[in-house]
């Protein structure tokens, strides 16, 4: 599976962005997908995950109630809607897929990674 993340940019605090993760190469509907981020000087961390059928989602506590993950298997795309953005959300955001149907919050369990898209939130 090849993953292409897009949609990052510069936004003011309180604003919104929607990230997209487009997949190609294999049957995307068989994969769990997660969004992760790496802020400057920090480790990569889990943001949100969605299982293969979009019936189960999970979120980091820091983004619950503000971010929403969704997927359209017909378009081979996973989205991350980010609302009420804060300066501490500034990071490079990565989407990742794993050859299992669920999307746990553990970096090492993912098999495929996109190239990342930069989100900058100004105060």
PyMOL commands that set and color helices and strands:
alter all, ss='L'
color gray80, all
select helices_A, chain A and resi 28-30+73-75+87-89+107-109
alter helices_A, ss='H'
color red, helices_A
select strands_A, chain A and resi 2-6+9-12+17-24+32-38+45-50+57-59+67-72+77-82+91-98+112-113+117-122
alter strands_A, ss='S'
color yellow, strands_A
deselect
rebuild
show_as cartoon
